Amino acid sequence: MLNNVSHKPAFAMHPNGSLNHLPVNTSALPNDDPLRNIQHLTGKDLVSRKALITILKSTDHPLQQDLRAFLSSFDPERPADHTVLKRYAIRFTQVIKTARNYTAWASGNQFEQRLYQHWQASKTIVIAGGITSGLFGIHLASIVEESFNHMDVLASPWAGQTALFGLAQAVGQREDLLVMDFGGTGVKCGIAYHFGNKIEPLFELEVEPYKQQGLIYPDGFNKLLMAARKQVRRSLPVAISLACYMDDGIVFKYKSGIYYPLGQTIENLAKTLNDQWLPAAGFQELKTLQHDSTAAAMAFQFTTPAMMVTLGTGLGSAPCPCALP
């Protein structure tokens, strides 16, 4: 991917636009889906990592205890695998249809109206995140695309690493850059170089040991940075994506996800990272801080409106940047 145009967010996502909390009409699901007609379900209930595990169990799949093994060995010709794919794809399709026609956004505030218009106008949806790995993501995109006229559904070739590539493209510097994607279950790290066109994946840190009461507070976040610094073994500038909605480094005041405590007492997270936390861990300056789905969206540019949807521990979304003419 050539970095010859500016990679800027189309607009900052707000918690009000979360697909995790989007109310989904389940009456359109097939009769054999256990979630059909269950009231008050959301996007996260239907297609998160936990939801996929539930599908594996409800269909008595041989790999129901090992999601990673299921994704890595997925074969669309295997009946048990195809059954899981089909059910998941139908649920995901219903989430997308709901987002494209969610009237509460159409009559909401300025951000919600803009988001609604973007969903309506989108000609492309890119799916990324750990759940889209390998053949599962490719076939998921293909099945979902069949339900929409005049809209392409693409699987990111980088799956769970897409946010790292988006961060690298957004910064686009010649020198080495540490890219870090703080997700709900782990922190992915890599070294980006050659203007963000190449990435060397390094390691992934589990976040569980750094939680307090199931959440990541400033102390735990700083310990994660210290742990990463020990493995990187050299000081580098840093680009970070975080599973937390924010605008220009300021975290929205809402209680969702494991990182929200970072925005409860810190006025500007980007400034605090750059001025205090990164230097204390032995890193250089902060180059960019983005919502994780926004970072993933930055890896792609289209001449018409497009949406990035990330499928992992939760369900994220963000508008892809528009390529300059």
N, C-alpha and C positions, 0 to 999 in steps of 0.2 A: 504494500500500500504506500503510495507516494505521499509525502507530507508537503504538498504544494498549495494547500489552502488552509485557512484557519479553522481549528477545531474548537468551537465554542458551544456551550450548552444552548439548545434552542430556547429553553426557559427553565428556571429552577422548579423542581417538583415540590409540592406541598403535601403534607400528610392527608389532606382532603382528597387527593388524587390516588391514594393507595389502592392497589388491587387486592392487597391482603384483606382489607376491610370492606371491599365492595360487596354489597348484598347481591347474591346471585339467585335467579329464579331456577329452581331445580326441577320444576314440573316438566321441563323439556328434555330431561335426561331419559334414557331408555328404561323400560319397565323393570329390567333385571339389575339396575344400579341401586345399591342399598341406600343411596342418598336421595333418591327420587322423592320429591314431595316433603322432605324434611325442611322445616321452616328455619329461617334466620341463619342460613349458611352463607359464608363469604368465600372469596377467591382462595384464601389460604386453606379453607376447609376442603376445597375440591382438588387443588393441584400443587400443594407444597410437598416437600420431601416426606413429611409425615403422611400426607394423603396418599402418595405413591406407595409407601410401605403398607398402608392399610389396604390398598388395592391388591398388592401381592398376597397379603394374608387372606383377604376375602375370596380370592380366586384359587387359594391353596397352591400357590406357585412353589416349585421346589426350592427356589432361592429367596423365599419370603423373609428369611432372617438375615440376608446379606444384600442390601441394595447395591452396593458397589460392584459385587460380583454379577448381579443381574444386568447392570448397565454395561459392564465391560464385556459380557458374553452374549449380549442381546442378539437374537436372530429372528427377524420378522417372519421367517418361514416356520419357526417353531410354534405350534398352536398355543402353548401356554404363554409364550412371550407376546404373541400377537393379541391375545385376549386382554392382557394388561395394557398394551399400547393403545388398543382401540378404546377401552374404557377411559383411560387417561386423556386421550385426544378429544373424545366427546366432551368431557368435563372442561378441558381447556378451551375448546371452541365456544362453549357456553359462557365462559368467563369473558372471552374476547367480544362476543356478541353483546353481552351486558355492558361492557365498557363503551362500546361504540354507540350505544343507544341509551345511556344512563341519563334520564331526564332531570335528575337532581342536579347534575353538573350543568345541564343546559340552562337551568333557571337559577344557578348559584351565583357566587361572587365572581369577580373578574378573572381570577385564576381558573376557577372551575369552568367557566364559559370558554375560556381559551383552550383548556384541556379537552373539553367536549368537541370543540371545533377541530382540534388536531386529530383526535381519534376518528372523527367523521371523515376527515380529508385524507387520512393516511392510505397510501397505496402499497405500503410495505410494512410487514411486521418481522422483526428479527428476534429470534429466541436464543437465549444464552443461559449460562449457569450450569452447575454441576449435573442437574437432571438431564440436560440436553447433550451429554457426552456421547460420542460414538454414533453408532447406527440408530440408537433410540431417538436422538435429537433429529437426525435427518428424516426418519420416517414419521416422527411426530409432526414436523413441519409440513410434510407432504400431505398427511391426512387432514390436518387443520385447514390447509389451503383449499382443499376440495369443497369446503363449506362456504367459501366466499367468492363472489364474482369480482373480477377486476382488482384483486389484491394478492400480492405475493407474500408468502410466509417462508422465511429463510432461517436456517440453523447456522449460528455462528461457527466457523471452523475452529474457534478457540474455546468453545463451551465454557467451562468454569474459569478459564483464564482470560476471558474477554475484557473484564475490567482492567486488567494489567495492560493489555494492548491499548485500550482507550486512554488510560493515563499516559502511556508512553507517547501516543500520538498527540495528545493535548499539549504536552510539554515540548516534544520534538527537538531535543537538544543533541548536539554532537557527542558530548561527554557522557560517561556512564551515569545512569539514574537508577536509584532503587525504587521500584514500584511495589506498593503494598495494598492488598485488598482485604480489609477487615470485614469478614462475614459473620454470620450467625453461629457457625461452628468452628471456623478456623480463619487464620490469616495467611493468605497466599503471598509469597514474595518472589521477586525476580529482578534481574538486572536488564535494563533497557539501554540500547545503544544504537548508533547510526541513525539519529533523528527519530528514534522510536520505531524504526522499521524492523528491528530484531530484538528479541527478548530471550534471555537465558533464565528459565525457571529455576529457582533455588530450593525452596523448602516451603512447608506449610506448618504453622504452629497451631495447636489446638487451643481454643480460648477457655475451655472448661476450667483449667487450673487457676485462671486469673479472675474468675467471677466471684462476686460476693452476693449471696442471696439471688443467684441466677442472673445477675447484671454485671456489666463492666463499668466500674467507677474510675475516676482519674488515676488512683493508685494502681489499679489493675492494668489500665491502659499503658501507663508508664513502664510497668514491669514487662508488658508485651514488647514495648519498644526496646527495652534493655536486652530481652531474650533474642530479639531479631538482630540487634547489633553484635551480639556474641557470635552469631552464625555468619553474618555478612563479613565480619573481620576487617572491614575498612570503612572509613567515613565517606559518605556519599550524600548528594542532595536527594530529596525524597519526594515522591508523589504518592498520595494516599487516597483510597476510596473507602467509604465507610457505610455500613448498612444503617444509615440514619439520614433522615431528610434535613437538608440545610440549604441556606442561600448565602453565597459569598462568605462562607466560613462560619456563619452563625446558625446554630442548630435550632430548629423549630421547637417550641415548648409543647411537647406532647409525650405521652407515656406509651411507647411502643417499641419493641425490639430491645436488644440487650445493651445498646450504646446510648440510650436516651439520657442517662444520668450525666453524660459529658456536657450536655447543653443546659443542665439545670442550674449550675453554679458558675459556668464559664461564659463570659459575655461573647467572646469571639474565639472559637476553637482554633481556627487557622492561625491567628496571631499568637495564641498561647503555644501551639505546636512549634511555630517558627522561632519564637523568642525564648521559650523555656524548655519544653519537653524534648524536642529533637536535639538541641545542644547538650542537654543533660545526659542523653543516651549516647552521645558521641557522633551524631549525624550532622550533616550540613543543613542548608536551608530547606524549607518546604516550598516546592515548586507549584503544587496545586493540591486542593482538598475537595473531593467531590462525593456526592451520594453515589453508592455503588452502581445503581442502574444507569445513572447519568454518565459515569465513567465508562460503562460498557457501551452506551450509546455513542460515545465519542470515537469508538473504533470504526464507525460506519458513517458515511455521508451519502445522501440521496438528493436528487434535484426536485423531488416531490416529498410531501410530508411522510414521515415514517416513525414507527414506535419501536423501541427496544423493550422486550419483556424478559426478565431474568427469573429462572425457575431453580430454586434451591431450598434452603431452610424456610424461606418465605417466598413471596411473589412480588417482584419489583417491576417498575416500568419507568420509562423516561423517553422524551422525544429525541430522535436522532438529529444531529445538526444538518442543516441544509448546505449542500455544496454551493460554492459561489459560481456564478456563470462564467 
